Amino acid sequence: MMAAMTLSQPEVLRPRRFDLIAFDWDGTLFDSTALIVSCIQGACADLELAVPDAQRAAYVIGLGMHDALQHAVPGLDRSRYPELGRRYRHHYVARQHELVLFAGTLEMLRALKARNHLIAVATGKSRKGLDEALQGTQLQGLFDATRTADETAGKPHPRMLHELMAELGVPPERTLMVGDTSHDLQLAINAGVARVGVSFGAHDPAALAALSPLTVAHSTAELAQWLAQQG
């Protein structure tokens, strides 16, 4: 007897759940957590300040510069923030050539664009810092919009996402925020949008899970798969 033939069903393209996907930068797309921690510690040592441990230094990643320094070096007079900021940037610029995208990031973002998602960056970096980082990667021109902490309110204030949604014409219910810190997820909560955490950046997975994300991805490959299936 001839074996029964099975006709394959045509593939059905699943409708998008989110039109806009906003990504944090450091620790989410860019493998920079360890370097940022080292630069914060080096800047403090240069100025003979108490050097924060790695956990305290990592916690501030994603915040604007002033908020970050306030937490990393509690009690430091605000008049010294510019000095400490300059020392941090000195260390960072000297080593930023070491930084790379997480493996698979470029392919993930290109796949989202191919599916007609709008993609954006919402970062605690400065505009100058983000532009320099984009120039050193293959992502220049890939994002539909970007916001940095020095041109709007820093995380977790919702203004950053509100501005991105207004610029791109996407309502909160069609927007997703992806980030590696509790600041990113709290930003999403404050802006009224859905959120996804990634555990391979600065903050502990338990801290991310406490903010009820749709998922916490443990690798870029896992994140890309979730976005393809659920985004």
Secondary structure, 3 states (H helix, E strand, C coil): CCCCCCCCCCCCCCCCCCCEEEECCECCCECCHHHHHHHHHHHHHHCCCCCCCHHHHHHCCCCCHHHHHHHHCCCCCHHHHHHHHHHHHHHHHHHHHHCCECCCHHHHHHHHHHCCCEEEEEECCCHHHHHHHHHCCCCCCCCCEEEECCCCCCCCCCHHHHHHHHHHCCCHHHEEEEECCHHHHHHHHHHCCEEEEECCCCCCHHHHHCCCCCCEECCHHHHHHHHHHHC
